[in-house]
Amino acid sequence: MSAEISHNNDSQPLIEYTSREMQRGDVPEVVMISRDNMAKIIRDSWGVEWDDTDLLKMLRHNSTYNEIFEIEGKIIAYYSIEIRDSILFINSIQVDRGYKGMGYGSEMMKRIEEIALIYNAEIIELWVQITNIAARRFYYNRGFRMVSRQGNNYLMRKFLPTRGDD
C-alpha cells in the first residue's frame, strides 16, 4: 500500500502526515507507543505488568498488515490488521499520546474500512479492554457494537455494507 498525504475535514485540522507499511526498524517506536498507552490499562484490567512479547509476535506474524502514520519521520500512530475469511480483524490500533484527540484514530479507522472493502470483508472486529472507556466510546461512535465478553475484554463488531447494499 502506498504512502499518502491526508487532511481531516473535522473542526480541528490534522497536521499533514504520511502513511506507509511498517518496516522492521519501526518496531521499537511502535512498541513504545503501545506500552505508553496500554501498560496502565493492562495493569488495571488484569493485574499484571505490560509485556512486549505478544505485541512483537503479532507485529511480526506473516498474516498481519501493519501500517504507520508519521509526521516528519516521527511515528505518531499505527494499526495492525488481518483478514480472516470475511472478517477484517483489528489486532491493534494506537495513537501516540501527544497526538490523541486530533483525528488520527478516525483517519486510521477510515483507512481500515477502505481496506476491508477492497478485500470484500463483511465485518470488522476487535477486542477492547473493559476498563478502556475512551476506546469503547471511540469504537461505538464509529458503528461498533459489543458482541461478547471474554475475561476483561469485549469483542466489538461492525457490519459493513455489502456490494449490493449501495
N, C-alpha and C positions, 0 to 999 in steps of 0.2 A: 504494500500500500504506500502510496506516495505522500511526500510531505505536503502540507497545505498551510495557508495562512488564513485565519478566520477572524471574524469580529462578531460580537454578540449584539443583538438589537434590543436588549433589555435596557433599563434606565441607566445602568452602570456599564459604561463601555469597557470591553476587555482590552487588556494590553495585547498587542499583536503577538501571536505565538505560532510555532510550527509544531506539527505532529509527525512522528515517524515511528517505524518499527523499533522496538527496544533492541539494543545491542548488548553484548556481554559486558562492556565497560560501563553501562548504565546501571547495572545491578546494585552496586553499593549505594548510590543515591536513592534508588527506588526502595531498597530495604530500609534506609534511614527514614524516608517519608512514612513508610508503613509502620515502623517501630514508633515513631513520634506520635502518630495518630492512634495507634491501636494498643499500645502497651497498657495504658490505664484501663481501657475498655475490657481487655482480656483479663486483667487482674480483678476488676470489679465483677465480671461475669463468671469467671471460672476459678478465681482464687489462685492463679498461677502466674508466673512471670512470662513475659513475651519471649519466644524462641524463634529465631530466624529460619530454622530448618524447614518447616513446612512451606513457608513462602518461597524459599530458594528452590525446593523441589518443584513447586508449581510453576514458577517462572521459567525453569529450565526444561519442563516437560515438552515433548515434541508435539503434543496435541493442542498446546495453547498458542494464542496470538497475543502478543504484548505490545502496546503502543504507548509512547510517552508524548507529553506536551512539554515544550520548552520555550523559554524566553531568553534570548541572547546566550544560548548554550547552557542555561541552568534548567534542570528538570523541575517542573512545578507540579506535574500530575502524571498519573499513568493509569492504565487499566489492563487487565488480563482476562481474556475470554476464551471459550472453546465451544465448538458446535458439537452437540450430542443429539444425533438424529434430527428432529425438527425443533430442537430447543437450543437456543444460544444461552450458555451459562456464563455469568459474570463471576469469575474467581476472585477478583479484587478490583477495586476502583478507589483511588486515593488522590487527594489534592494536598499539596504542601500547606501547612498551617498559615503561612504568610499570604496565601492566595485563595483561601476559603472565602465563600460568600461573594465571589467576583464573577461567577458564571462558568467557571471551567468545568465543574462537575456536570452542569447541564450540557455543555458542549460535548463532553465525553459521552453522555447518555445519547445525544443525538447521533454521534458517530457510531456508537454501538448498535443503535436501531437501524442505521443505514446498512451496516454490515449484516445484521440479522436478515434484512430484506433481500440483500444480494444472495445470501445462502438459503433463501426461502424458509427461514425459521418461522415458526408459528407462535413461539413463546420465548420470552426472556425470563430467566430465573436467577436468583441469587440467595445466599444466606446472609442474614444480618443479625448481629448480636442484639438480644432483647434490651440490654441497657443502652444501646446506641440510639437514643431517641431522635437525634438530629438526622441520622441516616435513614431511620424508618420513615420519618416525615418527608425527607427528600424523595425517597422512592415512591411513597404513597402519592405525593403531588405529581408524579410522573406516570401514574396509572398502575402501579404495582399494588397487589393485594396480598395479605398474609394467607398462606395456604395451610401450613402446618408448623408444628414446633418440634424441635429436636434438641433436648438439653436446654441450653441458654441461647439458642438460635431460632429465628423464624425463617421459614422458607417463604420468599415473596416471588410472585409471578405476575407477569404482564402478558396478555394475549395481544398479538399483533394482527392487524387487518390482513386477510389473505388476498391474493391477487384478484379474486372475484368480488371482493367487498368494496371496490373502488366506486 
